[in-house]
Structures are given as structure tokens and as C-alpha cells.
Amino acid sequence: LYNQEYECSFDSAVVGAIFGEEIQKAREDGRIGEFPYRRELPVYTFWDLGWGDATAIWFAQKVGEYWHVIDYYENNNKDLPHYVGVLNARGYSYKEDWIPHDGAHGNRQTGVSDDDMLLRLGRFPRVMQRTKTKNDSINAARSMFSRLRFDSAKCHDGIDALTNYRWDYNDELGVSSR
């Protein structure tokens, strides 16, 4: 809050930000900058599936000990063929698409799971293992941050989303809810 209010820094963490410290550390370490697509390496995608809320797709390449997060796409109220079209239009050479555990469940309208639909659309889905709690998922993501490098231009919206992803904050009590 001090940096935001008195130093006019808008890179400061949002109150209750879940990944605020990790994003700040990535900025300080120079892990947010120019990390372009490397044609010689395959691209992995990591999805957060949504419908009314956003579906987010991160595009990453394994470069030595780091993951270069080279691109980001987000939209809502779109079907899987739309997202596959977006991936195809990017022109990357893909390896796997990592989707959340609920992507293996059948869709209420069609009975077809997201991983089956992605297979039918020519993709290579991998279903992530379910964690016990939301905190476990968040901690797993936090443990990866020191190995992530983000392309600042193509991942701007995703970095902004991570920066603003936060717990609800109770102003009266001055605490974040989890």
C-alpha cells in the first residue's frame, strides 16, 4: 500500500493479492521481459476452463530450467472449437494441452468431456490431477513461479489478471478471506 499510495507505483501488489509477491519478485528478478517464441521448441498450453467466467490459456516453452510463458489468451462464453481456432491461428508447434481435472467430466448438454472434445478437434489434452483444496492449487502454482519467465508484451493481460487475482478483502476487519 505504501508503494502504491506514496510512491505512485502501480506495480505494487493489490491488497489480498494471491500472487502479488510472486509477480513483484518476477519483476525484480527480470523474469518479466522479452521471452519470444522459439521455433525449435514445442509449446505447451495450460488452461483454466470457464464459461460465464473467463477461459484463460497460457502458452509456455521449457527452456533449460525455466518455463518461458510466451503468450496468453482469454475470453468467455466461447466453445472449445473457438479456442482451438485461436491456438491454430497462433502458428505455434504444440506438444500438450493441460486442462483442469473437471475437464474430464461430461458436459451437461452433450455428455462429451472437454478432454474428449479437444481430442476430436485434433488437440493433445492432458488432465491435471485434482488437488484437495483451492489452497493446494494456489500453493502448487506459487511453487512454480521462480521457474517462470513471462513475455511482457504477449502476456500483459495475463500478468494483470494474476496481479489482480485476490482473496475477498473485508475493509472493516482489515483481513482477507480465504
Protein Blocks (a to p, Z undefined) as FASTA:
>chain_A
ZZmmmnopakbccehiaklmmmmmmmmnopaccddddfkbccdddddddfklccdddddd
dehjbccdfbdcddehiafklmmmmmmmnopacfbdcddfklmpccfklopafklmmmmn
opacddddddfblklmmmmmmmmmmmpccdfklmmmmmmmmmmgccdddfknopacZZ
